[in-house]
Amino acid sequence: MSDAMRAETVRITGHGGDDIEASLAHPLDDARHGGVVVIHHMPGYDAATKEITRKFAANGYLAICPNLYSREAPGASPDDAAAAARANGGVPDERLVGDVAGAVAALKALPGSNGKAATIGYCSGGRQSFLAACSLPLDAAVDCYGAFVVGTPPEGVPLKVGPIVHLAKDLSCPLLGLFGAEDKYPSPEQVAELEQALKESGKSYEFHTYDGAGHAFFAPDRPSYRPEAANDGWQRIWAFFGQHLAS
């Protein structure tokens, strides 16, 4: 079995027919693979998120990360694009759903697609992964410490978003949630509220909360990195996608 893969920048059709940038990575073999849309965090379409996209390809998935800030600052550095997006209050929910729908369509159009697709996101991207899974027909979704699924941003946080826990009833697929016990956004109480909404709606979900971990415990380039929690989280992601995205 070949371990060769291809990674490149492509253009896809996003919300409203807009042409947006995306990072695409996929195995170079003749097999059929499930697809994963990687939703970047608020710092933007950066090197760390592109590395995650390549990690999925290296593990046998078609993976794409749409640049959600393509419209705010085309061609700008990730830092400048993120600053422009924050100044606008973040990515509007409707536009996010349209961009993810375009990313899913791009994955399913690849010759190596098995027709299945999932989302994964971190921080603001975790919230957006949940939003996409409640708005689009998907096969699986992962929420890594998604902030403001429950609750609203405190004063000083440059996000103009509201809670979306009420959408739990519309969840289209199994959901994996990975959280830190020391996190504030989402706090353990907010995670419990989301879990209760999923239970009441009869949805399939799997939540894990890690003691000693706070926000961004997956990020190896940050002081918040917690290797034990991150390694366990990755094993759960591989098992979850292996179950729901297999041919």
VENBEL-V556631 format. One record per helix or strand of 3 or more residues. SS is the DSSP state (H for helix, E for strand). FROM is the first residue (numbers start at 1). TO is the last residue. Records with the same first field share a line. If there is no record, write none. Layout:
# VENBEL-V556631
SS = FROM-TO / FROM-TO
This chain:
# VENBEL-V556631
E = 5-13 / 19-27 / 33-39 / 62-66 / 113-122 / 140-144 / 174-180 / 205-210
H = 15-17 / 47-58 / 78-87 / 93-108 / 124-135 / 165-170 / 188-200 / 227-244
